Amino acid sequence: MYFSPEENSEVRAAERVINGAAVTLRGVGKTFGERRVLKGIDLDIRPGEFVAIVGRSGCGKSTLLRLLAGLDAASEGALKIDGSADDVRIMFQDARLLPWKRVIDNVSLGLAPAFRRRAREVLARVGLADRERDWPAQLSGGQRQRIALSRALVHSPRLLLLDEPLGALDALTRIEMQQLIESLWQEQGFTAILVTHDVQEAVALADRVLLIEDGAVALDLDIRLARPRERASTGFSAYEARILQRVLEAPPIEPSATSHDVRTSGIAHISFAI
Amino acid sequence: MSNRTFTSLSQLRQKLLPWSLPITLLVLWQVAAQTGWLSSRVLPAPLDVLKAFWTLAVSGELWRHVLVSAQRALSGFAIGGGLGLLLGLATGSWKRVETLLDTTVQMIRNIPPLALIPLVILWFGIDETAKLFLVSLGVFFPVYINTFHGIRSVDAGLIEMGRAYGLRGWALYRDIILPGALPSILVGVRFSLGFMWVILIVAETISAQEGIGYMTMNAREFLMTDVVLVGILLYALLGKLADLLARTLERVWLQWHPNYQSR
């Protein structure tokens, strides 16, 4: 679950297999009654990219994720994911495990019995192989989210959607989970879209951070920091401060907001452990 | 070793404690009856009741009545409960069926089944069908209402998750909706098992040639208070048995539920 210090990010990048799905949005909007929650979103997400979506509550970021998951239909525009519905898996803020199924049966939900071995492997990968016969009620919040993560990964998704999955966890468990998600993303090469209200989490995990404000993309920022990322580094803090400042800034939105021209003071190569 | 003996002893005491009050009452009752303070016309002594029970059991008469009553109760329960379950599942799952049926069911529900006795006698006479009908009607509503409520209160988030993970139709029903509704359905079953005996007792005392109700009514005619008491106690025992059955179902089917875990 932890990175070994000698592993270097360039090696990781070279090794990484990319089998994620590309996502394309053209003028996507969503209206609930009178309220336009999302308006004219244009977005291109590359295969294997890790995108974090941040924004104040009610800005429409979760709605965008639900559209991508196919849980809601867009009111306007075109949304394209190169893959079938089975290639997309979502992880919710609450783990949404079935309380009447044992851990192993939760992980293999919707799978043919032949895939149970694979379910066990994924369970072992998140470090909960010994809990497979437990009921969800016997697990802690962090363990439940790890089960939910393996339930999503057992399908080998090409697009993994994460709807504030770590929002309810304590700080330490949250950092552990972030590391787990990052390493699984590096191993499996899926495209990941993470909705979060935690700017630090976004900078720690994402290749690219999108800020949504008033139903539109207000900031689209590439995070050019090597992985694993050192939270205490100057570069990290610079990104974090910049995004946070932009979130807190009152509208109107400055026209140059969608930019990729970030000056970073330094890229950290320091390994970390918690 | 001695420690184990001690724990098993305290466990035994724990088990016996709930029975201490009824046993004391029984002893007091026996003493009161034997000293003549309590007339046997009002309440016969517990030992006399036991004797009556023994005589009836040996002659085989008791078992015949119990069998007939149990058959009536269970077939009524199967019919009424089964219909309640099916209809509850239908109205809970499909909005259209609910719109069509629920108002009617709620109206009929408010009529006490026992108020229908005169009508039932007119329809079916006083034979088996009348009793079966009354029991079925009585158990139908608790099962129906709790099934309907159970289906409706299944966590919408879980259903959404199931859909997002590719579950459709029967698979969604089997893995999420039915197990989610099960705790509520079992509450209905437990309630209706209790109600089942109430209805049956009344139905049997009105008119019957066999059954526990008939046995007690017949004994009343001959002022055999001890047999009347045997009948009443039999109902209590059978009621407890039904409750035990419902509890066992809960323990087996709801073992995932923190409230029903055996430890």
Interface residues (C-beta under 8 A of the other chain):
Chain A: A69 G70 L71 A85 D86 R89 I90 F92 D94 R96 L98 P99 W100 K101 R102 L109 G110 W135 P136 A137 R151 H155
Chain B: G157 L158 E160 M161 G162 R163 A164 Y165 G166 L167 A171 D175 I176 P179 G180 L182 L254 Q255 W256 H257 P258
